[in-house]
Amino acid sequence: MRIGLVLMLFVISLFVGRLVQLQGLDAPALAASALASRTRDVVLPAHRGDITDASGAVLATTVERFDLRVDQTLVGEYRRDGVKVGLAGAAQDLAPLLGLSVPQMTAKLTGSSRGATLATGVTPEVARKVQLLLIPTLVADQSSIRVYPNGQVAANLLGFVAKDGHSVGGLEQGLDSTLQGTKGSITYEVGEDGTQIPTGLTDEKDPVNGATLRLTIDRDLQWTAQQMLADQVAATQSDYGSIAVLDPHTGTILALATAPTFDPNSPGKTPNDTGDRPLLDVFEPGSTSKVVTLSAALEERVATPLTQVTVPNTLHRADKTFHDAENHGTEKLTVAGVLAQSSNIGTILTGEKVPPPTMERYMRLFGLGAKAGVGLPESSGVLAASSSWNDSQRFTVLFGQGLSVNVLQSAQVFATLANDGVRVSPQLIAGWTDAAGVWHPGPASTSTRVVSAATAEQMRQMMEGVVVEGGTAVKAAVPGYRVAGKTGTAQRYLDSCSCYSGYTASFIGMAPADHPALVIAVVLQNPQRGHFGGEVAAPVFSKLMTYALGRRAVPPSTTPAPQIPTRWQ
């Protein structure tokens, strides 16, 4: 009995020790483990902010959707009108609602997963119908999808959000942290059947929605620019085309179009056309760059619009022979005539009077060789230091070869002259409204004096000669308005072969020329049906400028265009 008593006390001591360990020493850890085994964590998605145009028209938005999941091990308990119909009945009822066949639905319901996904991206209407079936453990988790109500409009600016939730390209990617907000979460206790315990622990952290981004883009103007550009790309069989529309006084970008483009609702159908060409693709500007050369000559007082220039058929400089676009006899042009006729030789004869370092300084003041900083990936173009210009480049840069620009940079040059010689940095993002409803303005534009107001006015008057009879861009005229601008027909440089092949055709201009309200740049790459800027790009400028001036209620010109002589005797 003594031995038995000792043994019994020993066994009891083991139980007591174990109880002390469990309820005293290990109690917090065991309680935490038990709680973890019966709790569920659910992510509460934040609403991704909208993207709108300048007037608030929605360009990108997020719509509510639901993801359906179920415990496959308990689907067999499903009852219809009180009668147990099990997994087969659940499959029959769910299949038509989710657009699947009964065998496909049966496969999704079969298995041992405690949280199998049945469908994603289900509309709220369908989710409600599914939940009314009362299938055991079937839950609908809130989610969302990104939609673009206007289809292709501004697609290259916007980018898109892929099905997996990752943002790709454009503003969606560049401002992802601002748009996506901060996800929330909810933690709750569940019973053995997977349902929430009403009196159990619940911990909820509210999501913070993303900001609504407002652009400077005019949706209707953007759409019109894209349509006109797409039509001309097709008509001329160009590789692609780009358009930029600016307010020269504020720097706001009203349209930035490219064609071909893509539908961000179905981006996979056009994977090669999702880049923002007006900002990323660079090209040699050709004759549109002559306005920089002549502006520098006027500002440095080495020429005036009436300076007489004798233009031979060919010009020899640095062991190289330069030509104009067409053969001609010796011509007697004024500087205004050099611009109107787009003479390479006349531009060289005028521009060589400006030292290379000074010419480079004006080019950089006009914004060449530097990113505009609009909040999207962009190219800075190529503008080498004048100290590295070789003998021939010293002259080719004067008429737009030996340097490269993007479309926005080209438009900036003309916007500077339209704004009396002051370059205003372009602005694409007007600002954003955060989750608390507070408005945050976008980065403010900066102003840089490039040339004097007098020089800018002289250049505008000279550029009017490009659009009138005898100029290179008669087709750029806009009825009722004075128009100033410049054509460009540059040979295309290809990195793939380190050679020139095809042409870059362009027209960049402003209206009304006496009080410019808008600047539009139209660029077509490698057109096969015509290649002169005055023939293929100028007509698009005319139609788009006519529409834009009317849309913005800009009154017609009331003063006559100046008559600046283009020739001398």
C-alpha positions in Angstrom: 0.0 0.0 0.0 2.9 2.3 0.8 4.5 1.6 -2.6 1.1 2.1 -4.3 0.6 5.4 -2.5 4.0 6.6 -3.5 3.4 5.6 -7.1 0.0 7.3 -7.1 1.5 10.5 -5.6 4.2 10.4 -8.2 1.6 10.1 -11.1 -0.4 12.9 -9.5 2.7 15.1 -9.3 3.2 14.6 -13.0 -0.3 15.7 -13.8 0.1 18.7 -11.4 3.3 19.6 -13.1 1.8 19.4 -16.5 -1.2 21.5 -15.4 1.2 24.1 -14.0 3.1 24.1 -17.2 0.0 24.4 -19.4 -2.0 26.8 -17.3 0.8 28.8 -15.8 3.9 28.8 -17.9 2.6 28.0 -21.4 -0.8 29.5 -21.1 -0.2 32.8 -23.1 1.5 30.9 -26.0 -1.2 28.2 -26.1 -4.0 30.8 -26.0 -2.4 32.7 -28.8 -2.0 29.6 -30.9 -5.6 28.6 -30.3 -6.8 32.1 -31.2 -4.7 32.0 -34.4 -6.2 28.7 -35.4 -9.7 30.1 -35.3 -9.1 33.6 -36.7 -9.3 34.7 -40.3 -7.5 37.7 -41.8 -9.3 39.4 -44.7 -7.7 42.2 -46.7 -10.0 45.2 -47.3 -9.0 46.7 -50.6 -8.6 50.5 -51.0 -10.5 52.2 -53.8 -8.0 53.1 -56.5 -8.3 56.8 -57.3 -9.9 58.0 -60.5 -8.0 59.8 -63.3 -10.0 62.7 -64.9 -9.5 65.3 -67.6 -9.3 69.0 -66.8 -13.1 69.3 -66.5 -13.5 66.2 -64.3 -14.6 63.8 -67.0 -13.5 60.3 -65.9 -10.7 58.7 -68.0 -9.9 55.8 -65.6 -12.0 54.5 -62.7 -12.4 51.5 -60.4 -15.6 49.5 -60.2 -16.7 47.1 -57.5 -16.3 43.4 -58.1 -16.3 40.3 -55.9 -14.2 37.1 -55.6 -16.1 34.0 -54.6 -14.6 31.3 -52.4 -15.9 28.2 -50.6 -14.9 25.4 -48.3 -15.1 22.4 -50.6 -15.4 19.9 -47.7 -18.8 21.4 -46.6 -20.5 22.0 -50.0 -22.1 18.6 -49.7 -24.4 20.0 -46.9 -26.1 22.3 -49.4 -29.9 22.3 -49.2 -32.4 23.6 -51.7 -35.9 24.4 -50.2 -35.0 22.3 -47.2 -34.0 19.3 -49.2 -30.4 18.2 -49.2 -29.1 18.3 -52.8 -25.4 18.3 -52.0 -22.5 19.1 -54.3 -24.4 18.2 -57.5 -27.2 20.5 -56.7 -24.8 23.3 -55.8 -23.1 22.9 -59.2 -26.4 23.0 -61.0 -27.5 26.2 -59.3 -24.1 28.0 -59.5 -23.2 27.1 -63.1 -25.6 29.4 -65.0 -24.9 32.3 -62.6 -21.2 32.1 -63.2 -21.3 31.3 -66.9 -19.8 27.8 -66.6 -21.0 24.4 -67.5 -22.2 22.0 -64.7 -19.1 19.8 -65.1 -16.8 22.8 -64.9 -18.6 24.0 -61.8 -18.5 20.5 -60.3 -14.8 20.4 -60.7 -14.4 23.8 -58.9 -16.5 22.5 -56.0 -14.7 19.2 -55.6 -11.7 18.8 -53.4 -10.5 19.3 -49.8 -9.6 23.0 -49.9 -11.0 25.1 -47.1 -10.9 28.2 -49.2 -11.2 27.3 -52.9 -11.7 30.2 -55.4 -14.8 29.7 -57.5 -14.7 33.0 -59.5 -13.0 36.4 -59.6 -14.3 39.8 -60.8 -17.9 38.9 -60.3 -20.4 41.9 -60.6 -22.3 42.9 -57.4 -25.6 41.7 -59.1 -24.2 38.2 -59.7 -22.6 38.1 -56.2 -26.0 38.9 -54.6 -27.7 36.1 -56.5 -25.0 33.6 -55.5 -25.2 34.5 -51.9 -29.0 34.0 -51.9 -28.4 30.3 -52.6 -27.1 30.0 -49.1 -24.5 27.4 -50.1 -22.5 26.5 -46.9 -19.3 28.6 -46.3 -19.6 30.4 -49.7 -18.4 33.9 -49.2 -18.0 36.9 -51.5 -14.8 38.9 -50.9 -14.9 42.5 -52.2 -12.4 43.3 -54.9 -12.3 45.7 -57.9 -11.2 46.1 -61.5 -9.9 49.1 -63.4 -12.0 50.3 -66.3 -11.4 53.0 -68.9 -14.8 54.4 -70.0 -13.4 56.2 -73.1 -11.5 53.3 -74.5 -8.4 54.4 -76.4 -8.7 58.1 -75.4 -5.4 59.1 -73.8 -4.4 55.4 -73.4 -0.7 56.1 -73.9 -0.8 58.7 -71.1 -2.9 56.6 -68.8 -1.2 53.2 -69.1 -3.3 50.4 -67.6 -3.8 48.1 -64.6 -3.4 44.4 -65.4 -5.7 41.7 -64.2 -3.3 40.8 -61.4 -3.5 44.4 -60.1 -0.1 45.5 -61.2 0.0 48.9 -63.0 1.8 49.0 -66.4 3.0 52.2 -68.1 1.8 55.7 -68.1 0.4 57.5 -65.1 -1.0 54.3 -63.7 2.5 53.1 -63.1 4.3 56.5 -62.6 1.8 57.6 -59.8 0.9 54.2 -58.6 1.5 55.0 -54.9 -0.7 58.0 -55.1 -3.5 56.3 -56.9 -3.7 52.9 -55.1 -4.1 54.2 -51.5 -3.5 51.9 -48.5 -5.2 48.6 -48.0 -7.1 47.8 -44.8 -7.8 44.5 -43.0 -10.3 42.8 -40.7 -9.5 39.9 -38.4 -12.3 37.8 -36.8 -12.9 34.5 -35.1 -14.6 31.6 -36.8 -16.2 28.4 -35.6 -15.5 24.9 -36.8 -17.8 25.3 -39.8 -16.0 28.4 -40.9 -18.7 31.0 -40.0 -17.9 34.1 -37.9 -18.4 33.8 -34.2 -20.7 36.8 -33.4 -19.2 37.5 -30.0 -15.7 36.7 -30.9 -12.7 38.9 -31.3 -12.9 41.4 -34.2 -10.1 43.8 -35.2 -10.7 46.1 -38.2 -8.4 48.6 -39.9 -10.1 50.8 -42.4 -8.5 51.2 -45.9 -7.4 54.6 -47.1 -8.6 55.2 -50.7 -6.3 56.5 -53.3 -6.2 60.1 -54.6 -8.2 61.2 -57.6 -5.8 62.6 -60.2 -6.9 65.5 -62.4 -5.0 66.1 -65.7 -4.8 69.2 -67.9 -6.0 67.1 -70.8 -9.2 68.1 -72.6 -10.9 64.7 -73.2 -12.8 65.8 -76.3 -9.8 67.5 -77.9 -7.7 64.5 -77.1 -10.2 62.2 -78.8 -10.4 64.5 -81.8 -6.6 64.7 -82.1 -6.4 60.9 -82.0 -9.0 60.4 -84.6 -7.6 62.9 -87.1 -4.1 61.5 -86.5 -5.2 57.9 -87.0 -6.9 58.8 -90.2 -3.8 60.6 -91.6 -1.5 57.8 -90.5 -3.6 55.4 -92.4 -4.0 57.7 -95.5 -0.2 58.3 -95.7 0.8 54.8 -94.7 3.0 56.2 -92.0 4.6 54.0 -89.3 3.0 56.2 -86.6 2.2 59.8 -85.8 2.1 62.1 -82.8 0.4 65.3 -81.8 0.9 67.8 -79.0 -1.5 70.6 -78.1 -0.3 73.3 -75.7 -1.5 76.5 -74.1 1.7 78.5 -74.5 0.9 81.0 -71.7 0.2 78.5 -68.9 2.2 75.5 -70.3 -0.8 73.2 -69.9 -0.9 70.2 -72.2 -4.4 70.0 -73.7 -3.8 66.9 -75.8 -0.9 64.5 -76.3 -1.9 61.9 -78.9 -0.3 59.1 -80.8 -1.5 56.6 -83.4 -1.7 53.7 -83.6 -2.7 53.3 -79.9 -4.4 50.7 -77.8 -7.5 50.0 -75.6 -6.4 49.9 -72.0 -9.4 47.7 -71.2 -7.8 45.0 -73.5 -4.1 46.0 -73.7 -3.0 42.5 -74.7 -4.4 43.0 -78.2 -1.9 45.7 -79.2 1.3 45.0 -77.1 3.6 47.1 -79.3 1.6 50.4 -79.2 1.5 51.0 -75.4 4.4 53.5 -75.3 4.0 57.2 -75.1 5.6 58.2 -78.3 5.3 62.0 -78.0 7.5 61.8 -75.0 9.7 58.8 -75.6 10.4 58.7 -79.3 13.1 61.1 -80.6 13.9 62.2 -84.1 15.9 64.8 -86.0 13.5 67.8 -86.2 14.7 69.1 -89.6 13.4 72.5 -90.7 11.2 73.1 -87.7 14.4 73.7 -85.8 15.3 76.6 -88.1 13.1 78.9 -85.9 15.7 78.4 -83.1 18.6 79.3 -85.4 16.9 82.4 -86.8 15.6 83.4 -83.3 19.2 83.3 -82.1 20.4 85.4 -85.1 17.7 88.0 -84.5 18.3 88.1 -80.7 22.1 88.5 -81.2 21.4 91.3 -83.7 23.4 89.7 -86.5 20.3 89.7 -88.7 16.8 91.2 -89.1 13.8 89.9 -91.0 14.8 92.1 -93.9 18.5 91.2 -94.0 19.4 90.3 -97.5 20.8 86.8 -98.2 22.1 85.6 -101.5 21.3 81.9 -101.7 23.2 79.8 -104.3 22.1 76.4 -105.5 24.9 74.7 -103.4 27.0 75.8 -100.5 30.4 74.3 -99.5 31.3 74.2 -95.9 33.7 71.9 -94.0 34.4 69.7 -97.0 30.7 69.1 -97.4 28.3 70.4 -100.0 24.9 71.5 -98.8 21.7 71.7 -100.8 18.1 72.9 -100.5 15.2 70.6 -100.9 15.0 71.5 -104.6 17.5 72.7 -107.2 17.3 76.4 -108.0 19.3 79.2 -109.4 20.9 81.9 -107.2 18.1 83.4 -105.1 17.9 86.8 -103.4 16.0 86.2 -100.2 15.4 88.1 -97.1 15.8 86.3 -93.8 12.0 86.2 -93.7 12.1 84.6 -97.2 14.7 82.1 -95.9 12.2 80.9 -93.4 9.2 81.0 -95.7 11.1 79.0 -98.4 12.7 76.8 -95.7 16.1 77.2 -97.3 18.9 75.1 -95.7 21.6 77.2 -97.4 20.0 80.5 -96.3 19.7 79.2 -92.7 23.4 78.3 -92.7 24.4 81.7 -94.1 22.4 83.4 -91.4 23.1 81.1 -88.5 26.9 80.8 -89.0 27.2 84.4 -87.8 26.3 83.2 -84.3 29.2 81.4 -82.5 28.6 77.7 -81.7 28.6 78.1 -77.9 26.0 80.9 -78.2 23.9 78.9 -80.6 24.0 75.9 -78.1 23.0 78.2 -75.3 19.8 79.3 -77.2 19.0 75.7 -78.1 19.1 74.7 -74.4 17.1 77.8 -73.4 14.4 76.6 -75.8 14.3 73.3 -73.9 16.3 71.1 -76.3 18.4 68.4 -74.7 16.5 68.3 -71.4 13.4 66.5 -70.1 10.3 68.6 -69.7 9.4 67.0 -66.4 5.7 66.3 -66.8 5.6 63.3 -64.4 5.9 60.6 -67.0 8.9 58.7 -68.5 10.4 60.8 -71.3 13.5 61.2 -73.4 15.7 64.2 -73.1 16.6 64.0 -76.8 20.2 64.4 -77.9 22.0 67.7 -78.0 25.8 67.4 -77.8 27.9 70.2 -76.4 29.0 72.6 -79.0 32.7 71.9 -78.1 32.2 68.4 -79.5 30.4 69.4 -82.8 32.5 68.2 -85.7 33.2 70.4 -88.7 30.0 69.5 -90.6 27.7 69.3 -87.5 28.6 72.9 -86.8 26.3 73.6 -89.8 23.9 70.7 -89.9 22.5 71.6 -86.4 21.5 75.0 -87.8 18.8 73.3 -90.0 17.8 70.4 -87.7 20.3 67.6 -88.3 22.8 66.3 -85.8 20.4 66.7 -82.9 17.2 64.9 -81.8 14.0 65.9 -80.0 10.7 64.5 -79.0 7.3 66.0 -80.0 6.7 67.8 -76.8 10.1 69.5 -77.0 9.4 70.6 -80.5 6.1 72.1 -79.5 7.8 73.9 -76.6 10.0 75.8 -79.0 7.0 77.3 -80.7 5.1 77.8 -77.5 8.0 80.0 -76.3 7.8 82.2 -79.3 4.0 82.3 -78.9 4.5 83.5 -75.3 6.6 86.5 -76.2 9.9 84.7 -75.8 9.2 83.2 -72.4 9.4 79.4 -72.1 6.8 78.0 -69.6 7.5 74.4 -68.5 4.7 72.1 -69.7 2.2 70.8 -67.2 0.2 67.6 -67.5 -0.9 67.0 -63.9 -3.2 69.7 -62.6 -3.3 68.1 -59.2 -5.1 65.5 -57.1 -7.7 65.2 -54.3 -6.7 62.9 -51.5 -9.0 60.6 -49.5 -9.8 63.4 -47.0 -11.0 65.6 -49.9 -8.1 68.0 -49.8 -6.9 69.4 -53.1 -3.2 69.3 -53.9 -2.1 71.3 -56.9 0.4 69.8 -59.3 4.0 71.1 -59.6 3.9 74.7 -60.6 5.2 75.7 -64.0 8.5 77.6 -64.2 9.2 80.5 -66.6 12.5 81.2 -68.5 13.2 84.2 -70.7 14.7 82.8 -73.9 14.5 85.7 -76.3 13.0 89.2 -76.1 9.3 89.9 -76.8 10.4 91.9 -79.9 12.3 88.9 -81.3 9.4 86.6 -80.6 7.0 88.9 -82.4 9.3 89.2 -85.4 9.6 85.4 -85.6 5.8 85.0 -85.4 5.4 87.5 -88.2 8.0 85.7 -90.3 6.3 82.4 -89.7 3.1 83.7 -91.0 4.9 83.8 -94.4 5.2 80.0 -94.2 1.4 79.6 -94.3 0.4 82.1 -97.0 0.7 81.7 -100.8 4.3 81.2 -101.7 5.2 79.5 -98.4 5.7 75.8 -97.7 2.5 75.2 -95.7 -0.5 76.8 -97.5 -2.6 73.8 -96.3 -2.0 74.8 -92.7 -4.2 77.9 -93.0 -7.3 78.2 -90.7 -10.2 80.3 -92.2 -10.7 83.5 -90.2 -7.4 83.3 -88.2 -3.9 84.4 -88.7 -1.6 81.3 -88.5 2.1 81.2 -87.9 4.2 78.0 -88.1 6.9 76.0 -89.8 7.1 72.8 -91.8 9.7 70.1 -91.3 10.8 67.4 -93.8 13.7 65.6 -92.2 15.5 62.5 -93.2 14.9 59.7 -90.6 18.0 58.4 -88.8 17.7 54.7 -87.9 19.9 53.3 -85.1 19.3 49.8 -86.5 21.5 50.5 -89.6 23.2 53.8 -88.5 21.8 55.3 -91.7 19.1 57.6 -93.0 15.9 56.0 -94.4 12.5 57.6 -95.0 11.4 60.9 -93.7 9.9 62.7 -90.6 7.2 65.0 -91.8 6.0 67.7 -89.5 4.2 71.0 -89.1 4.2 73.0 -85.9 2.3 76.3 -85.5 0.2 78.6 -83.5 -3.0 80.6 -83.9 -4.1 83.3 -83.8 -0.7 84.6 -84.8 -1.3 88.1 -83.5 -2.4 86.8 -80.1 -1.5 83.0 -79.9 -3.9 80.9 -77.9 -2.8 77.5 -78.9 0.2 75.7 -80.3 -0.2 72.4 -82.1 2.6 70.1 -83.3 1.9 67.3 -85.8 4.6 64.7 -86.7 4.3 61.7 -89.0 7.0 59.1 -89.1 8.0 57.4 -92.4 5.0 58.4 -94.5 4.8 56.4 -97.8 2.2 58.6 -99.6 3.9 62.0 -99.7 6.6 63.1 -97.3 6.7 66.9 -97.2 5.5 68.4 -93.9 3.4 70.9 -95.8 1.6 68.2 -97.6 1.0 65.5 -95.0 1.2 67.2 -91.6 -0.2 70.7 -92.3 -3.7 69.5 -93.2 -4.1 67.8 -89.9 -2.9 70.9 -88.1 -5.5 73.0 -90.0 -8.4 70.7 -89.1 -7.4 70.2 -85.5 -6.6 73.9 -84.9 -10.0 74.9 -86.4 -11.8 72.5 -84.0 -9.7 73.6 -81.0 -10.2 77.3 -81.5 -13.9 76.8 -81.9 -14.1 74.6 -78.8 -12.2 77.2 -76.7 -14.2 80.1 -78.1 -11.1 81.9 -79.4 -12.3 84.9 -81.4 -11.1 85.2 -85.1 -8.3 87.6 -86.0 -9.3 91.2 -86.6 -6.0 92.6 -87.9 -4.3 91.8 -91.3 -1.1 89.8 -91.5 2.0 91.9 -92.0 3.6 91.9 -95.4 7.3 91.2 -94.9 9.2 91.1 -98.2 10.7 87.7 -98.8 12.9 88.7 -101.7 15.1 91.6 -102.6 16.4 93.0 -105.9 
